[in-house]
Amino acid sequence: MRLSGVRRAALAAGLATSAALTLSACSAGQVAETAMKRPSNGGVNASTADNSVSIRNLQVVYNGPQGYAAGQNAPLEVAIYNRTRQQIVVTVTSRPPATPGGQVVSARQVGLTGGAAAAAPSESAAPEPSGSRPPATPDTETPENVPSPDASDTAAPQPAPVPSDSTPAEQVQPGRITIEPMGSASFLPGDQQMLTLVGLSDHLLPGTAVNLVFEFSNGAPPLTLRAPMGVPLSPAPRGSAVQGENQEPENEEGTQRGG
């Protein structure tokens, strides 16, 4: 009888160990599967009907809770992939939504700004490669006895500088993006050249979007997408929006409590 009791105890211990190992393996599998999941992004993802072009992470670059005022420019963040073996030109424009509403705005133009686009004087002129322009040299052929301009000329008013939140029309090139076979093009915050919304029709705030149309030179049907306002990478600092709301009240002597 004593030997039988020992066997029963050993069997019970073995079953308990087996159950613990099974639960441990199951839990480890769940953790590993969750760890391998990639976090989603806040932009819009879409592809053409024939899957020849894919658009990823389309959104308006976040600039703060104040957003972009009507008439301002706003940069876009997007990546475009050509999945064919032929060159494709993608044209991006904006138009008012079919159903007007306060949550969706449009832009007067979608264009390329900065980089080679800023150096190109017109649409027909080819962009000048970076670094190909020779440095400016002083004009040594001009006679030294050229009379100075009249005082009335120097006193003429100068044109006002262009505001930083707008771009001169001659520095905005049409939003046409050439993508090589099996290639891609991306526009990210801080890039030298940006895909920019020019002249917003209304105030663009977090929670709203802008209506965009993507057209493709390979004959794929156009895509109409609504690019949302991006989200901040880190939360805003905590604090009250009302000035003085968290300030300690003053006592009769005019000093704050606890002082």
MARVEX-585194 format. One record per atom (N, C-alpha, C, O): x, y, z; residue in three letters. Coordinates in steps of 0.02 Angstrom, whole numbers, padded with zeros to 5 digits, always signed. Atoms other than C-alpha are relative to their C-alpha. Example, Ala and Ser with C-alpha at 12.3 -4.5 7.8 and 13.67 -1.06 7.14 Angstrom:
+00045-00059+00000ALA+00615-00225+00390ALA+00045+00060+00000ALA+00097+00059+00033ALA-00042-00059-00003SER+00684-00053+00357SER-00039+00055+00037SER-00014+00110+00045SER
% end
This chain:
+00041-00061+00000MET+00000+00000+00000MET+00042+00063+00000MET+00025+00112-00032MET-00044-00058-00002ARG+00140+00120+00037ARG+00030+00014-00068ARG+00036+00072-00089ARG-00029-00009+00067LEU+00219+00090-00134LEU-00052+00028-00048LEU-00035+00069-00091LEU+00054-00026+00042SER+00051+00123-00218SER-00011+00074+00012SER-00023+00112-00036SER+00009-00071-00015GLY+00035+00290-00129GLY+00055+00042-00030GLY+00042+00098-00053GLY-00056-00037+00030VAL+00206+00344-00190VAL-00010+00007-00075VAL+00003+00060-00103VAL+00012-00003+00072ARG+00160+00301-00368ARG-00054+00052-00017ARG-00048+00090-00065ARG+00053-00049+00013ARG+00000+00402-00357ARG+00026+00072+00008ARG+00007+00116-00030ARG-00028-00067-00010ALA+00095+00552-00289ALA+00045+00021-00058ALA+00044+00078-00081ALA-00044-00016+00057ALA+00224+00540-00428ALA-00039+00015-00063ALA-00022+00060-00101ALA+00041-00011+00058LEU+00089+00527-00560LEU-00034+00069+00002LEU-00037+00104-00048LEU+00031-00066-00008ALA-00002+00680-00491ALA+00050+00056-00012ALA+00033+00106-00044ALA-00051-00051+00010ALA+00160+00780-00489ALA+00018+00006-00074ALA+00029+00061-00099ALA-00015-00002+00071GLY+00197+00730-00668GLY-00053+00035-00041GLY-00038+00074-00086GLY+00055-00033+00035LEU+00025+00785-00728LEU+00001+00075+00012LEU-00012+00114-00034LEU-00002-00072-00016ALA+00042+00953-00640ALA+00057+00034-00039ALA+00048+00089-00064ALA-00056-00028+00037THR+00212+00983-00719THR-00015+00006-00074THR+00001+00056-00106THR+00018-00001+00071SER+00146+00939-00892SER-00049+00056-00015SER-00042+00091-00066SER+00049-00054+00011ALA-00001+01059-00874ALA+00034+00068+00004ALA+00018+00113-00035ALA-00035-00064-00007ALA+00115+01199-00817ALA+00041+00016-00062ALA+00043+00072-00086ALA-00040-00011+00060LEU+00229+01173-00966LEU-00044+00017-00060LEU-00025+00058-00102LEU+00045-00014+00055THR+00081+01173-01086THR-00025+00072+00002THR-00026+00107-00048THR+00023-00069-00008LEU+00013+01337-01016LEU+00056+00049-00015LEU+00044+00101-00046LEU-00057-00045+00012SER+00186+01415-01021SER+00014+00006-00075SER+00027+00061-00099SER-00013-00003+00072ALA+00211+01368-01205ALA-00054+00038-00035ALA-00040+00076-00082ALA+00056-00037+00031CYS+00038+01433-01250CYS+00008+00074+00010CYS-00001+00113-00037CYS-00009-00071-00015SER+00072+01599-01164SER+00058+00029-00040SER+00053+00085-00065SER-00058-00025+00037ALA+00242+01616-01245ALA-00016+00009-00074ALA+00007+00057-00105ALA+00019-00008+00070GLY+00167+01588-01417GLY-00041+00062-00012GLY-00032+00095-00063GLY+00041-00059+00008GLN+00039+01726-01391GLN+00042+00064+00004GLN+00031+00110-00035GLN-00042-00059-00007VAL+00170+01852-01335VAL+00042+00010-00063VAL+00048+00066-00088VAL-00043-00006+00059ALA+00284+01813-01482ALA-00040+00023-00061ALA-00015+00063-00100ALA+00041-00020+00057GLU+00141+01832-01608GLU-00018+00074+00005GLU-00018+00109-00046GLU+00017-00071-00008THR+00091+02000-01535THR+00061+00044-00013THR+00055+00099-00041THR-00060-00040+00009ALA+00271+02061-01536ALA+00018+00009-00073ALA+00051+00058-00092ALA-00018-00003+00071MET+00287+02025-01721MET-00047+00045-00040MET-00033+00059-00098MET+00047-00042+00036LYS+00137+02134-01769LYS+00029+00069-00010LYS+00057+00099+00036LYS-00026-00067+00016ARG+00186+02296-01855ARG-00053+00053+00017ARG-00112+00042+00003ARG+00049-00052-00016PRO+00104+02456-01791PRO-00026+00033-00064PRO+00010+00042-00112PRO+00031-00033+00058SER-00017+02539-01911SER+00018+00074+00000SER+00035+00103+00051SER-00013-00071+00005ASN+00010+02715-01976ASN-00066+00038-00005ASN-00119+00008-00014ASN+00061-00040-00001GLY-00112+02859-01974GLY-00023+00023-00068GLY-00076+00055-00073GLY+00018-00023+00066GLY-00115+02891-02161GLY-00046-00048-00037GLY-00063-00102-00013GLY+00044+00040+00043VAL-00223+02824-02302VAL+00042-00044-00045VAL+00092-00022-00073VAL-00031+00047+00045ASN-00170+02670-02400ASN-00050-00020-00054ASN-00108-00034-00039ASN+00044+00018+00056ALA-00241+02632-02573ALA+00041-00025-00058ALA+00101-00013-00061ALA-00032+00026+00061SER-00200+02546-02738SER-00049+00008-00058SER-00110+00010-00048SER+00042-00003+00059THR-00264+02561-02915THR-00035-00067-00010THR-00016-00118+00020THR+00039+00061+00011ALA-00390+02433-02979ALA+00043-00056-00028ALA+00031-00114-00012ALA-00043+00051+00029ASP-00254+02342-03077ASP+00063-00012+00042ASP+00107-00050+00022ASP-00056+00008-00046ASN-00131+02354-02930ASN+00066+00022-00030ASN+00119-00002-00009ASN-00062-00024+00031SER-00006+02444-03041SER+00035+00054+00042SER+00096+00060+00039SER-00028-00053-00042VAL+00019+02589-02919VAL-00030-00005+00069VAL-00091-00014+00077VAL+00022+00001-00070SER+00008+02588-02729SER+00018+00066+00033SER+00072+00093+00022SER-00010-00063-00038ILE-00009+02741-02617ILE-00002-00019+00074ILE-00048-00053+00096ILE-00006+00019-00070ARG+00045+02725-02436ARG+00010+00061+00044ARG+00045+00109+00027ARG-00009-00049-00054ASN+00030+02833-02280ASN-00012+00071-00024ASN+00028+00116-00010ASN+00017-00067+00025LEU-00053+02982-02366LEU-00033+00040+00056LEU-00084+00020+00083LEU+00027-00043-00051GLN-00082+03122-02241GLN+00031+00069-00004GLN+00083+00079-00035GLN-00027-00068-00005VAL-00057+03307-02209VAL+00045+00004+00060VAL+00028-00020+00114VAL-00049-00003-00054VAL+00096+03343-02103VAL-00029+00040+00059VAL-00052+00097+00050VAL+00026-00032-00061TYR+00043+03386-01925TYR+00043+00060+00019TYR+00104+00054+00022TYR-00037-00060-00020ASN+00091+03563-01873ASN-00022+00027+00068ASN+00000+00081+00087ASN+00024-00023-00064GLY+00002+03578-01706GLY-00076+00000+00003GLY-00109-00008-00048GLY+00073+00001-00006PRO-00175+03586-01638PRO-00034+00057-00036PRO-00094+00053-00050PRO+00031-00057+00035GLN-00203+03753-01726GLN-00013-00017-00074GLN-00054+00017-00105GLN+00011+00019+00069GLY-00193+03668-01897GLY+00025+00052-00049GLY+00069+00092-00034GLY-00018-00046+00054TYR-00180+03767-02060TYR-00060+00044-00016TYR-00116+00019-00025TYR+00055-00047+00013ALA-00284+03924-02092ALA-00018-00002-00074ALA+00021-00026-00116ALA+00022-00005+00070ALA-00383+03953-02252ALA+00049+00043-00039ALA+00069+00096-00015ALA-00048-00035+00041GLY-00267+04010-02392GLY+00072-00019+00011GLY+00114-00003-00030GLY-00069+00020-00014GLN-00111+03936-02313GLN+00019-00061-00043GLN-00023-00092-00075GLN-00026+00060+00032ASN+00000+03800-02387ASN+00012-00054+00053ASN+00025-00039+00111ASN-00011+00055-00047ALA+00017+03628-02308ALA+00036-00056-00036ALA+00014-00077-00090ALA-00036+00055+00032PRO+00144+03491-02348PRO-00035-00067+00011PRO-00067-00079+00062PRO+00028+00067-00003LEU+00089+03313-02384LEU+00056-00050+00015LEU+00114-00040-00004LEU-00045+00057-00010GLU+00171+03152-02326GLU-00030-00059-00037GLU-00088-00077-00025GLU+00027+00055+00040VAL+00153+03006-02447VAL+00057-00039-00031VAL+00111-00012-00043VAL-00046+00042+00038ALA+00244+02861-02530ALA-00040-00032-00057ALA-00094-00058-00045ALA+00034+00026+00059ILE+00198+02804-02707ILE+00045-00053-00032ILE+00104-00040-00043ILE-00039+00056+00026TYR+00254+02636-02779TYR-00025-00020-00069TYR-00085-00030-00080TYR+00015+00024+00067ASN+00260+02587-02962ASN+00015-00075-00002ASN+00073-00094+00004ASN-00009+00072-00001ARG+00233+02399-02972ARG+00001-00031-00070ARG-00009-00091-00078ARG-00003+00025+00068THR+00251+02385-03160THR+00071+00007-00027THR+00115+00034+00007THR-00066-00005+00032ARG+00399+02372-03279ARG+00001+00055-00053ARG+00040+00052-00101ARG+00000-00058+00043GLN+00358+02535-03366GLN-00002+00064+00042GLN-00027+00063+00099GLN+00000-00064-00035GLN+00381+02717-03316GLN-00072+00026+00005GLN-00110+00021-00043GLN+00067-00026-00011ILE+00224+02796-03242ILE+00005+00070+00028ILE+00046+00083+00072ILE+00004-00068-00026VAL+00184+02979-03214VAL-00065+00006+00040VAL-00119-00007+00014VAL+00058-00009-00045VAL+00068+03015-03067VAL-00012+00074+00007VAL+00032+00112+00027VAL+00020-00070-00006THR-00025+03180-03069THR-00047+00008+00059THR-00098-00028+00064THR+00040-00010-00061VAL-00096+03244-02904VAL-00033+00069-00004VAL+00001+00119-00014VAL+00037-00063-00001THR-00232+03378-02899THR-00049-00001+00059THR-00055-00052+00094THR+00051-00004-00052SER-00366+03436-02778SER-00062+00032-00028SER-00058+00078-00070SER+00063-00029+00021ARG-00548+03474-02805ARG-00049-00004+00058ARG-00043-00048+00101ARG+00049+00004-00054PRO-00696+03510-02691PRO-00035-00067+00001PRO-00046-00096-00052PRO+00034+00065-00004PRO-00784+03353-02628PRO-00069+00004-00033PRO-00099+00058-00037PRO+00066+00002+00032ALA-00944+03298-02716ALA-00054+00023+00048ALA-00102+00056+00028ALA+00048-00022-00051THR-01039+03326-02553THR+00036+00050+00046THR+00075+00029+00089THR-00035-00050-00041PRO-00980+03490-02474PRO-00014-00012+00074PRO-00069-00030+00093PRO+00007+00007-00072GLY-00950+03483-02288GLY+00060+00030+00035GLY+00113+00039+00005GLY-00053-00032-00038GLY-00846+03561-02151GLY+00058-00045+00016GLY+00111-00021+00036GLY-00053+00047-00019GLN-00743+03403-02124GLN+00049-00013-00056GLN+00103-00040-00044GLN-00043+00012+00058VAL-00667+03398-02300VAL+00010+00065-00038VAL-00039+00098-00056VAL-00016-00061+00036VAL-00578+03544-02385VAL+00037-00018-00064VAL+00049-00077-00077VAL-00039+00010+00062SER-00484+03566-02549SER+00055+00052-00002SER+00061+00094+00043SER-00054-00047+00009ALA-00334+03662-02613ALA-00003+00028-00071ALA-00028-00005-00117ALA-00001-00030+00066ARG-00311+03781-02759ARG+00046-00039-00047ARG+00032-00043-00107ARG-00049+00036+00040GLN-00162+03679-02820GLN+00038-00049+00044GLN+00047-00038+00103GLN-00047+00046-00032VAL-00055+03529-02774VAL+00063+00001-00042VAL+00062-00017-00101VAL-00061-00008+00039GLY+00124+03559-02826GLY+00062-00021+00037GLY+00060-00037+00097GLY-00066+00017-00028LEU+00307+03520-02797LEU+00035+00065+00019LEU+00040+00110-00022LEU-00034-00060-00024THR+00399+03649-02692THR+00067-00021+00029THR+00076-00076+00054THR-00066+00014-00028GLY+00580+03662-02638GLY+00043-00041-00048GLY+00017-00068-00097GLY-00045+00039+00041GLY+00732+03578-02714GLY+00004+00026-00071GLY+00009+00087-00081GLY-00004-00019+00070ALA+00738+03579-02904ALA-00061+00040-00022ALA-00056+00080-00069ALA+00060-00037+00019ALA+00559+03645-02911ALA+00007+00074+00012ALA-00017+00114-00027ALA-00008-00071-00015ALA+00609+03809-02829ALA+00046+00034-00048ALA+00040+00094-00060ALA-00048-00030+00046ALA+00751+03836-02952ALA-00026+00006-00071ALA+00001+00044-00111ALA+00027-00001+00068ALA+00645+03805-03107ALA-00042+00062-00010ALA-00090+00072+00027ALA+00038-00061+00009PRO+00581+03972-03176PRO-00069-00011-00030PRO-00113+00030-00020PRO+00065+00012+00031SER+00437+03896-03273SER-00009-00074-00009SER+00037-00114+00002SER+00016+00070+00007GLU+00351+03733-03309GLU+00039-00031-00058GLU+00057-00090-00054GLU-00033+00028+00058SER+00436+03712-03479SER+00075-00006+00009SER+00108-00044-00027SER-00073+00002-00010ALA+00612+03741-03413ALA+00019-00061+00040ALA-00015-00078+00089ALA-00023+00060-00036ALA+00707+03587-03357ALA+00034+00020+00064ALA+00071+00070+00065ALA-00033-00018-00064PRO+00763+03587-03174PRO+00076-00005-00007PRO+00101-00050-00040PRO-00072-00001+00002GLU+00946+03629-03152GLU+00028-00046+00052GLU+00009-00041+00111GLU-00026+00047-00050PRO+01046+03490-03068PRO+00035+00037+00057PRO+00064+00090+00047PRO-00030-00031-00058SER+01105+03528-02894SER+00076+00004-00008SER+00108-00045-00027SER-00072-00009+00003GLY+01281+03599-02890GLY+00027+00017-00068GLY+00088+00025-00075GLY-00025-00014+00067SER+01291+03636-03077SER+00007+00074-00014SER+00040+00093-00063SER-00003-00072+00012ARG+01272+03823-03061ARG+00067+00027+00024ARG+00085+00015+00081ARG-00066-00027-00022PRO+01443+03914-03057PRO-00010+00055+00051PRO-00061+00089+00050PRO+00006-00054-00051PRO+01477+04032-02912PRO+00001+00068-00033PRO+00032+00079-00086PRO+00003-00068+00026ALA+01441+04215-02939ALA+00069+00032+00003ALA+00105+00023+00052ALA-00064-00034+00002THR+01592+04319-02990THR-00012+00075-00011THR-00061+00093-00043THR+00010-00073+00008PRO+01613+04509-02982PRO+00008+00021-00073PRO+00047-00009-00110PRO-00001-00026+00068ASP+01585+04606-03143ASP+00060+00048-00006ASP+00056+00104+00018ASP-00061-00041+00006THR+01760+04672-03187THR+00000+00043-00062THR+00045+00085-00070THR+00001-00038+00062GLU+01710+04746-03356GLU-00039+00065+00006GLU-00037+00106-00040GLU+00039-00060-00009THR+01596+04880-03287THR+00045+00058+00017THR+00085+00052+00064THR-00043-00058-00016PRO+01681+05053-03289PRO-00013+00024+00070PRO-00068+00019+00097PRO+00007-00023-00069GLU+01716+05126-03120GLU-00033+00068+00004GLU-00057+00087+00058GLU+00027-00068-00003ASN+01653+05300-03169ASN-00074+00002-00018ASN-00099+00054-00040ASN+00072-00001+00013VAL+01472+05246-03192VAL-00034+00041+00054VAL-00023+00027+00113VAL+00031-00042-00051PRO+01366+05380-03106PRO-00046-00041+00044PRO-00078-00089+00022PRO+00044+00034-00048SER+01273+05325-02950SER-00072+00018-00014SER-00085+00072-00041SER+00070-00016+00011PRO+01083+05317-02957PRO-00023+00059+00041PRO+00007+00075+00093PRO+00026-00058-00036ASP+00981+05467-02904ASP-00029-00021+00066ASP-00044-00080+00078ASP+00028+00013-00067ALA+00918+05482-02728ALA-00072-00023-00005ALA-00095-00063+00035ALA+00070+00019+00008SER+00740+05466-02792SER-00007-00074-00017SER-00056-00106+00002SER+00003+00071+00017ASP+00782+05294-02862ASP+00012-00043+00061ASP-00021-00094+00071ASP-00015+00041-00059THR+00856+05231-02701THR-00055+00005+00051THR-00062-00040+00093THR+00054-00008-00049ALA+00707+05296-02602ALA-00063-00035-00021ALA-00113-00033+00016ALA+00061+00034+00023ALA+00582+05196-02705ALA-00017-00057+00046ALA+00028-00093+00068ALA+00020+00054-00047PRO+00481+05076-02596PRO+00015-00068-00030PRO+00006-00079-00090PRO-00015+00068+00020GLN+00534+04895-02604GLN-00061-00044+00010GLN-00101-00031+00055GLN+00058+00044-00009PRO+00407+04754-02626PRO+00004-00036+00066PRO+00058-00052+00091PRO+00003+00033-00064ALA+00349+04671-02468ALA+00023-00072-00007ALA+00010-00104-00058ALA-00023+00070+00004PRO+00429+04502-02428PRO-00059-00047-00001PRO-00112-00032+00027PRO+00053+00050+00003VAL+00327+04348-02463VAL-00005-00034+00068VAL+00046-00053+00096VAL+00006+00033-00065PRO+00255+04273-02302PRO+00028-00071-00003PRO+00027-00103-00055PRO-00031+00066-00002SER+00338+04112-02245SER-00049-00056-00011SER-00029-00111-00031SER+00048+00053+00008ASP+00175+04015-02252ASP-00029-00004-00070ASP-00076-00042-00082ASP+00022+00004+00069SER+00151+04045-02438SER+00060-00006-00046SER+00116+00011-00026SER-00054+00010+00048THR+00254+04004-02592THR-00016+00037-00063THR-00072+00030-00088THR+00013-00034+00063PRO+00272+04116-02747PRO-00021-00050-00054PRO+00003-00106-00056PRO+00027+00044+00051ALA+00179+04045-02896ALA+00054-00028-00046ALA+00050-00084-00069ALA-00053+00024+00045GLU+00339+04034-03000GLU+00043-00054+00032GLU+00081-00087-00004GLU-00039+00051-00034GLN+00416+03919-02869GLN-00040-00064+00013GLN-00015-00110+00045GLN+00042+00059-00007VAL+00273+03793-02874VAL-00007-00034-00067VAL-00034-00004-00114VAL+00006+00039+00061GLN+00284+03659-03008GLN-00060-00046+00005GLN-00079-00066+00060GLN+00059+00045-00002PRO+00135+03551-03058PRO+00016-00065+00036PRO+00072-00090+00034PRO-00009+00061-00038GLY+00111+03398-02950GLY+00002-00062-00044GLY-00041-00105-00038GLY-00010+00059+00043ARG+00173+03274-03081ARG+00064-00035+00022ARG+00117-00006+00024ARG-00055+00039-00028ILE+00285+03137-03013ILE+00015-00058-00046ILE-00028-00101-00058ILE-00021+00054+00044THR+00382+03022-03129THR+00033-00055+00042THR+00080-00042+00079THR-00025+00057-00039ILE+00414+02849-03055ILE+00026-00052-00049ILE-00010-00075-00094ILE-00032+00048+00044GLU+00534+02729-03139GLU-00030-00070+00010GLU-00063-00082+00060GLU+00026+00068-00007PRO+00489+02545-03170PRO+00021-00033+00066PRO+00080-00032+00084PRO-00012+00033-00065MET+00474+02450-03005MET+00033+00047+00050MET+00069+00024+00094MET-00030-00050-00045GLY+00525+02611-02918GLY-00052+00031+00045GLY-00110+00009+00048GLY+00044-00033-00048SER+00450+02727-02790SER+00021+00073+00008SER+00077+00092-00009SER-00014-00069-00018ALA+00440+02909-02737ALA-00034+00015+00066ALA-00091-00004+00077ALA+00028-00015-00066SER+00414+02972-02560SER+00014+00072+00018SER+00063+00102-00004SER-00005-00069-00025PHE+00388+03141-02478PHE-00011-00003+00075PHE-00065-00021+00098PHE+00002+00004-00073LEU+00427+03152-02293LEU+00017+00068+00031LEU+00051+00108-00001LEU-00016-00064-00033PRO+00437+03297-02169PRO+00076+00010+00004PRO+00113-00035+00025PRO-00071-00015+00000GLY+00606+03381-02185GLY+00035-00012-00065GLY+00093+00006-00072GLY-00031+00010+00065ASP+00639+03328-02365ASP+00011+00068-00035ASP-00024+00116-00022ASP-00014-00062+00037GLN+00714+03459-02481GLN-00056+00018-00047GLN-00072+00077-00055GLN+00057-00012+00044GLN+00571+03440-02604GLN-00062-00031+00030GLN-00061-00087+00054GLN+00061+00022-00031MET+00393+03425-02543MET-00058+00002-00049MET-00059+00042-00095MET+00064-00003+00035LEU+00222+03387-02616LEU-00046+00041+00044LEU-00062+00022+00100LEU+00030-00051-00042THR+00124+03537-02555THR-00070+00018-00024THR-00082+00025-00084THR+00066-00029+00013LEU-00058+03592-02544LEU+00007+00075-00001LEU+00030+00104+00048LEU-00008-00073+00007VAL-00061+03772-02606VAL-00069+00032+00002VAL-00112+00016-00039VAL+00062-00037-00004GLY-00203+03887-02553GLY-00059-00042+00023GLY-00103-00059-00017GLY+00056+00039-00027LEU-00319+03789-02439LEU-00065+00038-00004LEU-00066+00099+00006LEU+00066-00033+00007SER-00504+03825-02465SER-00031+00017+00067SER-00074+00061+00071SER+00029-00011-00066ASP-00542+03820-02278ASP+00050-00021+00052ASP+00103-00046+00037ASP-00043+00017-00056HIS-00468+03794-02107HIS+00008-00076+00004HIS-00042-00112+00006HIS-00014+00071-00004LEU-00384+03622-02097LEU+00024-00016+00071LEU+00079+00005+00090LEU-00015+00015-00069LEU-00386+03555-01919LEU+00008-00075+00010LEU-00012-00114-00033LEU-00001+00072-00015PRO-00346+03387-01838PRO-00071-00027+00002PRO-00115+00002+00033PRO+00066+00029+00006GLY-00494+03275-01875GLY-00034+00015-00066GLY-00085-00015-00082GLY+00026-00015+00067THR-00525+03350-02048THR+00047-00029-00053THR+00099-00057-00036THR-00039+00029+00054ALA-00458+03299-02219ALA-00004+00045-00061ALA-00045+00091-00064ALA-00001-00037+00063VAL-00418+03367-02392VAL-00013-00048-00057VAL+00013-00104-00057VAL+00020+00042+00055ASN-00491+03297-02553ASN+00053+00003-00056ASN+00070+00057-00080ASN-00053+00004+00050LEU-00359+03237-02679LEU-00020-00050-00054LEU-00058-00097-00043LEU+00012+00045+00057VAL-00364+03155-02851VAL+00068-00020-00028VAL+00110+00023-00043VAL-00062+00028+00028PHE-00223+03042-02914PHE-00017-00029-00069PHE-00061-00071-00076PHE+00009+00025+00068GLU-00213+03012-03103GLU+00065-00032-00024GLU+00119-00011-00004GLU-00057+00041+00018PHE-00097+02889-03190PHE+00007-00004-00076PHE-00043-00011-00112PHE-00013-00002+00072SER-00015+02891-03361SER-00009-00068-00033SER-00012-00071-00094SER+00007+00067+00030ASN-00034+02702-03386ASN-00073-00018-00013ASN-00087-00075-00033ASN+00070+00013+00014GLY-00223+02717-03403GLY-00040-00029+00058GLY-00099-00043+00050GLY+00037+00025-00058ALA-00269+02654-03229ALA-00052+00052+00021ALA-00039+00112+00017ALA+00052-00048-00022PRO-00432+02732-03163PRO+00026+00045+00055PRO+00063+00023+00099PRO-00023-00046-00053PRO-00402+02887-03056PRO-00024-00022+00069PRO-00074-00057+00075PRO+00018+00012-00070LEU-00408+02875-02867LEU-00017+00066+00033LEU+00023+00113+00030LEU+00019-00058-00040THR-00502+03003-02763THR+00007-00019+00073THR-00028-00063+00098THR-00016+00017-00069LEU-00433+03001-02586LEU-00006+00062+00044LEU+00003+00118+00021LEU+00004-00054-00050ARG-00458+03105-02430ARG+00059-00008+00048ARG+00061-00054+00088ARG-00060+00003-00042ALA-00292+03141-02345ALA-00016+00031+00068ALA-00033+00090+00071ALA+00016-00028-00065PRO-00320+03162-02158PRO+00057+00042+00027PRO+00114+00038+00004PRO-00051-00037-00037MET-00228+03281-02045MET+00040-00050+00041MET+00011-00093+00075MET-00041+00046-00038GLY-00081+03190-01968GLY-00009+00008+00075GLY-00040+00055+00098GLY+00004-00002-00073VAL-00066+03152-01783VAL+00070+00011+00028VAL+00119-00008-00005VAL-00066-00013-00028PRO+00076+03206-01668PRO+00034-00065+00020PRO+00000-00114+00038PRO-00038+00059-00020LEU+00214+03081-01632LEU+00004-00008+00075LEU+00018-00062+00100LEU-00001+00002-00073SER+00208+03125-01447SER-00058+00042+00026SER-00077+00090-00007SER+00057-00038-00026PRO+00065+03188-01337PRO+00019+00071+00019PRO+00076+00084+00038PRO-00011-00069-00019ALA+00047+03373-01303ALA+00009+00005+00075ALA-00019-00035+00112ALA-00008-00007-00073PRO+00103+03434-01130PRO-00065+00016+00033PRO-00107+00052+00006PRO+00061-00012-00038ARG-00032+03434-00999ARG-00002+00071+00026ARG+00050+00099+00045ARG+00006-00068-00024GLY-00099+03601-00948GLY-00068+00027-00017GLY-00102+00001-00061GLY+00066-00029+00013SER-00253+03709-00944SER+00004+00050-00057SER+00053+00086-00065SER+00003-00048+00054ALA-00306+03808-01096ALA-00023+00069+00025ALA-00018+00118-00012ALA+00023-00063-00029VAL-00377+03944-00981VAL+00055+00029+00043VAL+00079-00003+00090VAL-00056-00030-00036GLN-00244+04064-00919GLN-00019+00013+00072GLN-00071+00044+00086GLN+00011-00012-00071GLY-00232+04067-00729GLY-00049-00046+00033GLY-00065-00036+00092GLY+00050+00043-00030GLU-00356+03925-00702GLU+00028-00039+00059GLU-00006-00050+00109GLU-00030+00040-00053ASN-00234+03823-00597ASN+00040+00042+00050ASN+00078+00014+00090ASN-00039-00043-00044GLN-00163+03974-00504GLN-00032+00000+00069GLN-00093+00001+00076GLN+00025-00001-00069GLU-00178+03974-00314GLU-00033+00067+00015GLU-00006+00120-00004GLU+00032-00064-00018PRO-00301+04105-00246PRO+00041+00039+00051PRO+00080+00010+00089PRO-00037-00043-00046GLU-00231+04252-00149GLU-00040+00011+00063GLU-00102+00012+00062GLU+00033-00015-00063ASN-00268+04286+00035ASN-00010+00075+00006ASN+00005+00113-00040ASN+00015-00070-00011GLU-00317+04453+00110GLU+00062+00044-00005GLU+00057+00102-00026GLU-00061-00041+00003GLU-00135+04511+00120GLU+00027+00004-00071GLU+00078+00037-00082GLU-00023-00005+00070GLY-00117+04488-00070GLY+00053-00049-00018GLY+00083-00044-00072GLY-00049+00050+00015THR-00001+04339-00058THR-00035-00067-00012THR-00089-00079+00015THR+00029+00064+00014GLN-00033+04165-00123GLN+00005-00045+00061GLN+00050-00038+00102GLN-00002+00047-00054ARG-00074+04025-00003ARG+00062-00044-00005ARG+00086-00061-00059ARG-00060+00043-00002GLY+00073+03921+00051GLY+00064+00038-00007GLY+00118+00008-00005GLY-00062-00037+00007GLY+00195+04065+00030GLY+00028+00021+00066GLY+00081+00053+00068GLY
% end
